[in-house]
């Protein structure tokens, strides 16, 4: 994983500074990153290489456009998406919630940063 994280850091270095991995699952890995243009922390979700290889970049971009136009209180907005050095990724706001606000977080892992 360290090799992949180093490649990802290099691939996205023009726009994002990848700080660390927040979590991973069957389809993707989520990293904490600094959006260099907007000077804010974001979550960068990167599809697993084997999934990215099976999914064409064109289809990924088409689905990203659809996701970017969704507006719902329970769907985080899509800030950015793309492909870099074979990585398919999208960028979302970093969600910061506490276990007091959402007790079910004990059962959830992923891009949520607990404070």
FENLIN-V588928 format. One record per helix or strand of 3 or more residues. SS is the DSSP state (H for helix, E for strand). FROM is the first residue (numbers start at 1). TO is the last residue. Records with the same first field share a line. If there is no record, write none. Layout:
SS = FROM-TO, FROM-TO
//
This chain:
H = 2-12, 49-54, 57-68, 103-107
E = 16-24, 28-35, 40-47, 78-84, 87-93, 95-97, 112-114
//
